[in-house]
Amino acid sequence: MKIRTAEQLQTVLDDDFAWRRKELTMILTTVKSSRPKLLNTNIRIGVVILYAHWEGFIKNAAENYLTYVAGKKLPYDELNNNFIALSLKTKLLEFELTNKNTVHTQLIEFLLGNLKIKANLPTENIIKTQSNLNSNILKEILSILGIDYSQYELKEKYIDSQLLKIRNSVAHGQNPDITEIDFYELYTEITEMLTSIKNEISNNASLAKYKKHCLTAILS
């Protein structure tokens, strides 16, 4: 799907988030209204679905943003470094794996002499959650997108020690110890992070933060 404008991207993000938020709200309501005998079961189901939407939305949102930026067909010298690195991924890998000076020189010559040509920004198979979207993987994904991860560092315990740990425990047929209060807190933290990342991506698109010196360009 082509996403040509920031407004189209915003709509895609909002639509994807809306149905997920609706389902998560239904799960939360189910947990709140559960009879004592069903409470633990519904919490376990809730954590699994919460993780599914955590991974699903982050992956979709990231891929849609890459599609939007790639569609701009900007030259290298107008892109921020994270997108330059992504577009040169194959060349950088070859650079790293070889000791040949000729290969090293070719990359340097390319960087110095081809910054004005349109960057070929890949979008397929770039965002990989590995079905285990922990804080380290999230950090890498946000780095690809050019989003500052530091604001989420204090949330790592919710991602790794709670969401991932409990979800994996349930997936392996175990019965993790999680209270109703724990679930409410986890639900709140994860949905707030999803909202924040959605807004970050939307703002980056609207303000053209994928470009170098975007603020200067907007004000001029």
C-alpha atoms as a printed R data frame, in Angstrom:
    type eleno elety resid chain resno       x       y      z
1   ATOM     1    CA   MET     A     1   0.000   0.000  0.000
2   ATOM     2    CA   LYS     A     2   1.329   3.421 -0.970
3   ATOM     3    CA   ILE     A     3   1.242   6.125  1.671
4   ATOM     4    CA   ARG     A     4   1.895   9.433 -0.031
5   ATOM     5    CA   THR     A     5   1.031  12.044  2.599
6   ATOM     6    CA   ALA     A     6   1.432  12.533  6.326
7   ATOM     7    CA   GLU     A     7  -2.347  12.674  6.567
8   ATOM     8    CA   GLN     A     8  -2.685   9.255  4.937
9   ATOM     9    CA   LEU     A     9  -0.108   7.860  7.322
10  ATOM    10    CA   GLN     A    10  -1.986   9.357 10.255
11  ATOM    11    CA   THR     A    11  -5.206   7.695  9.082
12  ATOM    12    CA   VAL     A    12  -3.513   4.315  8.676
13  ATOM    13    CA   LEU     A    13  -1.984   4.541 12.148
14  ATOM    14    CA   ASP     A    14  -5.233   5.700 13.743
15  ATOM    15    CA   ASP     A    15  -7.298   2.973 12.090
16  ATOM    16    CA   ASP     A    16  -4.869   0.233 13.095
17  ATOM    17    CA   PHE     A    17  -4.684   1.517 16.652
18  ATOM    18    CA   ALA     A    18  -8.447   2.011 17.014
19  ATOM    19    CA   TRP     A    19  -9.510  -1.603 16.527
20  ATOM    20    CA   ARG     A    20  -6.694  -2.814 18.754
21  ATOM    21    CA   ARG     A    21  -7.625  -0.376 21.502
22  ATOM    22    CA   LYS     A    22 -11.268  -1.453 21.216
23  ATOM    23    CA   GLU     A    23 -10.374  -5.117 21.671
24  ATOM    24    CA   LEU     A    24  -8.034  -4.349 24.550
25  ATOM    25    CA   THR     A    25 -10.759  -2.319 26.248
26  ATOM    26    CA   MET     A    26 -13.086  -5.297 25.914
27  ATOM    27    CA   ILE     A    27 -10.446  -7.532 27.502
28  ATOM    28    CA   LEU     A    28  -9.999  -5.082 30.366
29  ATOM    29    CA   THR     A    29 -13.755  -4.994 30.929
30  ATOM    30    CA   THR     A    30 -13.853  -8.793 30.931
31  ATOM    31    CA   VAL     A    31 -11.130  -8.952 33.575
32  ATOM    32    CA   LYS     A    32 -12.879  -6.356 35.741
33  ATOM    33    CA   SER     A    33 -16.180  -8.226 35.592
34  ATOM    34    CA   SER     A    34 -14.731 -11.714 36.019
35  ATOM    35    CA   ARG     A    35 -16.032 -14.060 38.634
36  ATOM    36    CA   PRO     A    36 -13.316 -15.204 41.079
37  ATOM    37    CA   LYS     A    37 -13.013 -18.644 39.470
38  ATOM    38    CA   LEU     A    38 -12.441 -17.114 36.017
39  ATOM    39    CA   LEU     A    39 -10.298 -14.145 37.014
40  ATOM    40    CA   ASN     A    40  -6.924 -15.852 36.681
41  ATOM    41    CA   THR     A    41  -7.843 -17.381 33.321
42  ATOM    42    CA   ASN     A    42  -9.064 -14.059 31.918
43  ATOM    43    CA   ILE     A    43  -5.954 -12.254 33.127
44  ATOM    44    CA   ARG     A    44  -3.742 -14.811 31.400
45  ATOM    45    CA   ILE     A    45  -5.769 -14.431 28.194
46  ATOM    46    CA   GLY     A    46  -5.563 -10.669 28.578
47  ATOM    47    CA   VAL     A    47  -1.763 -10.661 28.809
48  ATOM    48    CA   VAL     A    48  -1.420 -12.803 25.684
49  ATOM    49    CA   ILE     A    49  -3.733 -10.504 23.694
50  ATOM    50    CA   LEU     A    50  -2.002  -7.415 25.113
51  ATOM    51    CA   TYR     A    51   1.325  -8.746 23.855
52  ATOM    52    CA   ALA     A    52  -0.166  -9.609 20.456
53  ATOM    53    CA   HIS     A    53  -1.304  -6.021 19.967
54  ATOM    54    CA   TRP     A    54   1.983  -4.667 21.333
55  ATOM    55    CA   GLU     A    55   3.955  -6.563 18.716
56  ATOM    56    CA   GLY     A    56   1.392  -6.183 15.942
57  ATOM    57    CA   PHE     A    57   0.969  -2.440 16.213
58  ATOM    58    CA   ILE     A    58   4.676  -1.637 16.580
59  ATOM    59    CA   LYS     A    59   5.511  -3.756 13.526
60  ATOM    60    CA   ASN     A    60   2.720  -2.311 11.373
61  ATOM    61    CA   ALA     A    61   3.375   1.283 12.417
62  ATOM    62    CA   ALA     A    62   7.104   0.997 11.756
63  ATOM    63    CA   GLU     A    63   6.604  -0.605  8.347
64  ATOM    64    CA   ASN     A    64   4.040   2.013  7.339
65  ATOM    65    CA   TYR     A    65   6.396   4.820  8.331
66  ATOM    66    CA   LEU     A    66   9.212   3.266  6.295
67  ATOM    67    CA   THR     A    67   6.837   2.983  3.334
68  ATOM    68    CA   TYR     A    68   5.949   6.662  3.705
69  ATOM    69    CA   VAL     A    69   9.573   7.820  3.879
70  ATOM    70    CA   ALA     A    70  10.661   5.526  1.035
71  ATOM    71    CA   GLY     A    71   7.888   6.996 -1.110
72  ATOM    72    CA   LYS     A    72   9.482  10.437 -0.812
73  ATOM    73    CA   LYS     A    73  12.384   9.182 -2.955
74  ATOM    74    CA   LEU     A    74  14.788  11.615 -1.343
75  ATOM    75    CA   PRO     A    75  18.503  11.786 -2.110
76  ATOM    76    CA   TYR     A    76  20.968  10.578  0.509
77  ATOM    77    CA   ASP     A    77  22.061  14.063  1.509
78  ATOM    78    CA   GLU     A    78  18.503  14.986  2.530
79  ATOM    79    CA   LEU     A    79  17.904  11.942  4.725
80  ATOM    80    CA   ASN     A    80  18.821  11.596  8.360
81  ATOM    81    CA   ASN     A    81  21.651   9.222  9.154
82  ATOM    82    CA   ASN     A    82  19.398   6.392 10.363
83  ATOM    83    CA   PHE     A    83  17.756   6.173  6.938
84  ATOM    84    CA   ILE     A    84  21.077   6.484  5.122
85  ATOM    85    CA   ALA     A    85  22.356   3.553  7.177
86  ATOM    86    CA   LEU     A    86  19.238   1.551  6.319
87  ATOM    87    CA   SER     A    87  19.533   2.264  2.599
88  ATOM    88    CA   LEU     A    88  23.197   1.214  2.650
89  ATOM    89    CA   LYS     A    89  22.599  -1.865  4.766
90  ATOM    90    CA   THR     A    90  23.889  -4.330  2.161
91  ATOM    91    CA   LYS     A    91  26.983  -2.264  1.407
92  ATOM    92    CA   LEU     A    92  27.724  -1.796  5.111
93  ATOM    93    CA   LEU     A    93  27.426  -5.526  5.736
94  ATOM    94    CA   GLU     A    94  29.841  -6.238  2.899
95  ATOM    95    CA   PHE     A    95  32.150  -3.567  4.320
96  ATOM    96    CA   GLU     A    96  32.102  -5.244  7.728
97  ATOM    97    CA   LEU     A    97  32.662  -8.789  6.501
98  ATOM    98    CA   THR     A    98  35.621  -8.144  4.230
99  ATOM    99    CA   ASN     A    99  39.200  -7.082  4.779
100 ATOM   100    CA   LYS     A   100  39.557  -5.972  1.181
101 ATOM   101    CA   ASN     A   101  40.631  -2.384  0.888
102 ATOM   102    CA   THR     A   102  39.008  -2.205 -2.557
103 ATOM   103    CA   VAL     A   103  35.569  -2.832 -1.015
104 ATOM   104    CA   HIS     A   104  36.224  -0.278  1.732
105 ATOM   105    CA   THR     A   105  37.337   2.266 -0.824
106 ATOM   106    CA   GLN     A   106  34.309   1.655 -3.030
107 ATOM   107    CA   LEU     A   107  31.968   2.406 -0.136
108 ATOM   108    CA   ILE     A   108  33.802   5.606  0.763
109 ATOM   109    CA   GLU     A   109  33.780   6.711 -2.862
110 ATOM   110    CA   PHE     A   110  30.073   5.943 -3.063
111 ATOM   111    CA   LEU     A   111  29.327   7.990  0.039
112 ATOM   112    CA   LEU     A   112  31.396  10.924 -1.145
113 ATOM   113    CA   GLY     A   113  30.250  10.914 -4.744
114 ATOM   114    CA   ASN     A   114  26.643   9.762 -4.739
115 ATOM   115    CA   LEU     A   115  24.936  11.710 -1.987
116 ATOM   116    CA   LYS     A   116  22.815  13.580 -4.526
117 ATOM   117    CA   ILE     A   117  21.241  10.481 -6.039
118 ATOM   118    CA   LYS     A   118  17.942   9.076 -4.761
119 ATOM   119    CA   ALA     A   119  18.327   6.657 -1.894
120 ATOM   120    CA   ASN     A   120  16.921   3.177 -2.312
121 ATOM   121    CA   LEU     A   121  15.206   2.718  1.038
122 ATOM   122    CA   PRO     A   122  14.196  -0.914  1.676
123 ATOM   123    CA   THR     A   123  10.888  -1.637  3.389
124 ATOM   124    CA   GLU     A   124  10.528  -5.417  3.159
125 ATOM   125    CA   ASN     A   125  11.753  -7.655  6.002
126 ATOM   126    CA   ILE     A   126  13.327  -4.741  7.831
127 ATOM   127    CA   ILE     A   127  11.176  -4.618 10.973
128 ATOM   128    CA   LYS     A   128  11.761  -7.936 12.708
129 ATOM   129    CA   THR     A   129  10.177  -8.531 16.097
130 ATOM   130    CA   GLN     A   130  11.262 -12.195 16.231
131 ATOM   131    CA   SER     A   131   7.931 -12.900 17.988
132 ATOM   132    CA   ASN     A   132   9.649 -11.597 21.095
133 ATOM   133    CA   LEU     A   133   9.371  -7.810 21.108
134 ATOM   134    CA   ASN     A   134  11.473  -7.031 24.166
135 ATOM   135    CA   SER     A   135  13.106  -3.729 25.051
136 ATOM   136    CA   ASN     A   136  16.295  -4.462 23.086
137 ATOM   137    CA   ILE     A   137  14.374  -5.198 19.903
138 ATOM   138    CA   LEU     A   138  12.167  -2.152 20.449
139 ATOM   139    CA   LYS     A   139  15.296  -0.023 20.810
140 ATOM   140    CA   GLU     A   140  16.612  -1.258 17.460
141 ATOM   141    CA   ILE     A   141  13.274  -0.675 15.722
142 ATOM   142    CA   LEU     A   142  13.021   2.874 17.039
143 ATOM   143    CA   SER     A   143  16.624   3.484 15.986
144 ATOM   144    CA   ILE     A   144  15.725   2.465 12.435
145 ATOM   145    CA   LEU     A   145  12.871   4.977 12.524
146 ATOM   146    CA   GLY     A   146  14.943   7.754 14.068
147 ATOM   147    CA   ILE     A   147  12.967   7.861 17.321
148 ATOM   148    CA   ASP     A   148  14.704   8.524 20.635
149 ATOM   149    CA   TYR     A   149  14.487   5.408 22.823
150 ATOM   150    CA   SER     A   150  15.622   7.051 26.070
151 ATOM   151    CA   GLN     A   151  12.076   8.083 26.997
152 ATOM   152    CA   TYR     A   152  11.121   4.398 27.185
153 ATOM   153    CA   GLU     A   153  14.077   3.181 29.249
154 ATOM   154    CA   LEU     A   154  12.150   3.477 32.515
155 ATOM   155    CA   LYS     A   155   9.431   1.281 30.992
156 ATOM   156    CA   GLU     A   156  11.734  -1.670 30.317
157 ATOM   157    CA   LYS     A   157  10.563  -3.561 33.394
158 ATOM   158    CA   TYR     A   158   7.007  -3.551 32.063
159 ATOM   159    CA   ILE     A   159   8.157  -4.829 28.676
160 ATOM   160    CA   ASP     A   160  10.674  -7.448 29.761
161 ATOM   161    CA   SER     A   161   9.929  -8.453 33.342
162 ATOM   162    CA   GLN     A   162   6.166  -8.398 33.023
163 ATOM   163    CA   LEU     A   163   4.677  -8.442 29.526
164 ATOM   164    CA   LEU     A   164   7.242 -10.745 27.892
165 ATOM   165    CA   LYS     A   165   7.914 -12.876 30.943
166 ATOM   166    CA   ILE     A   166   4.243 -13.504 31.692
167 ATOM   167    CA   ARG     A   167   3.278 -13.975 28.042
168 ATOM   168    CA   ASN     A   168   6.074 -16.536 27.553
169 ATOM   169    CA   SER     A   169   5.093 -18.286 30.768
170 ATOM   170    CA   VAL     A   170   1.495 -18.642 29.570
171 ATOM   171    CA   ALA     A   171   2.692 -19.800 26.141
172 ATOM   172    CA   HIS     A   172   4.636 -22.591 27.844
173 ATOM   173    CA   GLY     A   173   1.600 -23.795 29.730
174 ATOM   174    CA   GLN     A   174   2.546 -22.292 33.075
175 ATOM   175    CA   ASN     A   175   0.384 -20.354 35.495
176 ATOM   176    CA   PRO     A   176   2.171 -17.075 36.280
177 ATOM   177    CA   ASP     A   177   1.425 -15.152 39.435
178 ATOM   178    CA   ILE     A   178  -0.234 -11.918 38.306
179 ATOM   179    CA   THR     A   179  -2.905 -10.083 40.233
180 ATOM   180    CA   GLU     A   180  -5.762  -8.020 38.909
181 ATOM   181    CA   ILE     A   181  -3.946  -4.847 39.990
182 ATOM   182    CA   ASP     A   182  -0.780  -6.004 38.203
183 ATOM   183    CA   PHE     A   183  -2.766  -6.502 35.015
184 ATOM   184    CA   TYR     A   184  -4.379  -3.050 35.199
185 ATOM   185    CA   GLU     A   185  -0.963  -1.458 35.636
186 ATOM   186    CA   LEU     A   186   0.564  -3.468 32.791
187 ATOM   187    CA   TYR     A   187  -2.388  -2.676 30.523
188 ATOM   188    CA   THR     A   188  -2.035   1.048 31.258
189 ATOM   189    CA   GLU     A   189   1.720   1.187 30.701
190 ATOM   190    CA   ILE     A   190   1.698  -0.780 27.445
191 ATOM   191    CA   THR     A   191  -1.222   1.103 25.903
192 ATOM   192    CA   GLU     A   192   0.389   4.410 26.867
193 ATOM   193    CA   MET     A   193   3.621   3.354 25.153
194 ATOM   194    CA   LEU     A   194   1.721   2.348 22.030
195 ATOM   195    CA   THR     A   195  -0.034   5.713 22.000
196 ATOM   196    CA   SER     A   196   3.261   7.537 22.488
197 ATOM   197    CA   ILE     A   197   5.006   5.672 19.658
198 ATOM   198    CA   LYS     A   198   2.040   6.264 17.346
199 ATOM   199    CA   ASN     A   199   2.197   9.983 18.086
200 ATOM   200    CA   GLU     A   200   5.980  10.060 17.624
201 ATOM   201    CA   ILE     A   201   5.687   8.519 14.176
202 ATOM   202    CA   SER     A   202   2.859  10.863 13.184
203 ATOM   203    CA   ASN     A   203   4.794  13.909 14.372
204 ATOM   204    CA   ASN     A   204   7.966  12.808 12.610
205 ATOM   205    CA   ALA     A   205   6.032  12.506  9.370
206 ATOM   206    CA   SER     A   206   4.195  15.822  9.776
207 ATOM   207    CA   LEU     A   207   7.378  17.718 10.683
208 ATOM   208    CA   ALA     A   208   9.523  15.872  8.120
209 ATOM   209    CA   LYS     A   209  11.934  14.772 10.820
210 ATOM   210    CA   TYR     A   210  13.234  12.071  8.514
211 ATOM   211    CA   LYS     A   211  15.073  14.850  6.692
212 ATOM   212    CA   LYS     A   212  18.250  16.656  7.664
213 ATOM   213    CA   HIS     A   213  17.784  20.195  8.954
214 ATOM   214    CA   CYS     A   214  14.005  19.669  8.859
215 ATOM   215    CA   LEU     A   215  13.313  22.447 11.364
216 ATOM   216    CA   THR     A   216  15.224  24.993  9.329
217 ATOM   217    CA   ALA     A   217  13.413  23.924  6.171
218 ATOM   218    CA   ILE     A   218  10.003  24.262  7.834
219 ATOM   219    CA   LEU     A   219  10.714  27.724  9.255
220 ATOM   220    CA   SER     A   220  12.213  29.131  6.047
